[in-house]
Amino acid sequence: MLTQEQLLQLLPNCLAGTDIPDLGTRYDGKVRDVYLQDGRRVLITTDRVSAFDRILGLIPYKGQVLNQLSLWWFEQTADIVNNHVISSPDPNVTIGREAQPIPIEVVVRGYITGVTTTSLWYLYEQGERQPYGIDLPDGLQKYDALPEPIITPTTKAAQGEHDERITRAEILEREIVPHELWEEIEKTAVALFKRGQEIANRAGLILVDTKYEMGLIDGKLTLIDEIHTPDSSRYWIADSWGEGREPENFDKEFLRKWYAKQGYRGEGEPPTMTDEFRAQVGGRYISAYERLTGLTFEPAELPAIERIVRNLTR
């Protein structure tokens, strides 16, 4: 794996964004630049890192890690559900089929945890026993495993706005998703989550919770966007979990905690990450990739933008 010193030297070469007009109509997500063209979308994963619903800076090789880790997970779960992947002509790029998106973010949770006012643990601690319309037993403690994974869906808010929690009953009553399709989504999401937990366990990690984005391609349910990355999922180190103590995280929570120590929790102007911390975060992303996949991370040629243009042109 790259050393801290090597990652520090790479900071000036982080991929902040792209501007390649020949690829089609572009729109920017928090992390990905997406180009739309003739039933396909070109997803270029940048090194931007976001939390608190805002972009906070650049992390070396984060884009390559997220793109390649998602591709690996798509392969591990292809027997469960179709995915949108056509090809990956560059370590930071995935070309996928255009899907009709399902306007619900499918969040699956295997443990009761969290600190925000919408988190499962916060709601449970306040006495709520049917968060998201799901019955939970009395006597649960923070960090406990749930009897079975549960789905806590949210709406998909426009950029700059917050997702809102929604119940299964509301989804069906408001006909946001047809009943039969929603049942298929639930079954698929739980199967994906259990596969993710099995693979994470072999790596000494616990997949705590995650979110999936799904759509329809040719009328078939299809997994899109990303899957089981440190951005979309919460991981704990398995040996650190137990007896009610706070487990050691192995995901983007590390970044959030650093900001919390600086006194920032999402309001006002965020503090600037130090170079040393940016390199440290980059190392953790690479370590997550290697631990989950069992592969050695192979850093791609930098600067990334020149390589990406060359590979896409070719």
Order of alpha helices (4+ residues) and beta strands (2+ residues): alpha-beta-beta-beta-beta-beta-alpha-beta-beta-beta-beta-beta-alpha-beta-beta-alpha-alpha-beta-beta-beta-alpha-alpha-alpha
